[in-house]
C-alpha cells in the first residue's frame, strides 16, 4: 500500500503543476488578446463639442482712395491746356466743334 499512496501523491503533484501552468498560459494569452482588441477598437470621441477649425476668407481688397478733389486749375495750367488744344486743332486732330467743347470745359473748370 505505501507504493500505491506514493503513486497517487506523485500523480496529484504532477496534475496540480500541469493545471497551474495551463492556467497561467491561458491568462497570458487572454491578456494578449484583450490588448490587441483594445488597440484595434476606435478611440472614443471626446464628450465635449469641438468647434471646426476656422477658415478665414481672404481680406477684401482695400478700396482705392478717392481722388482728391481737383483744385481749380491755375491760369498758367489753363493757358497750357488751351495751347495744346489749339495745336491739336491746327494739326487736324480736333474739329472746330470739339475744340470749342474742350475750351468751354477748361474755362468752366
QUITAKA-V990438 format. One record per backbone hydrogen bond with DSSP energy under -1.0 kcal/mol. NH is the residue of the N-H (numbers start at 0). CO is the residue of the C=O. If there is no record, write none. Layout:
NH/CO, NH/CO
This chain:
4/0, 5/1, 6/2, 7/3, 8/4, 9/5, 10/6, 11/7, 12/8, 13/9, 14/10, 15/11, 16/12, 17/13, 18/14, 19/15, 20/16, 21/17, 22/18, 23/19, 24/20, 25/21, 26/22, 27/23, 28/24, 29/25, 30/26, 31/27, 32/28, 33/29, 34/30, 35/31, 36/32, 37/33, 38/34, 39/35, 40/36, 77/73, 78/74, 79/75, 80/76, 81/77, 82/78, 83/79, 84/80, 85/81, 86/82, 87/83, 88/84, 89/85, 90/86, 92/87, 93/87, 98/94, 99/95, 100/96, 101/97, 102/98, 103/99, 104/100, 105/101, 106/102, 107/103, 108/104
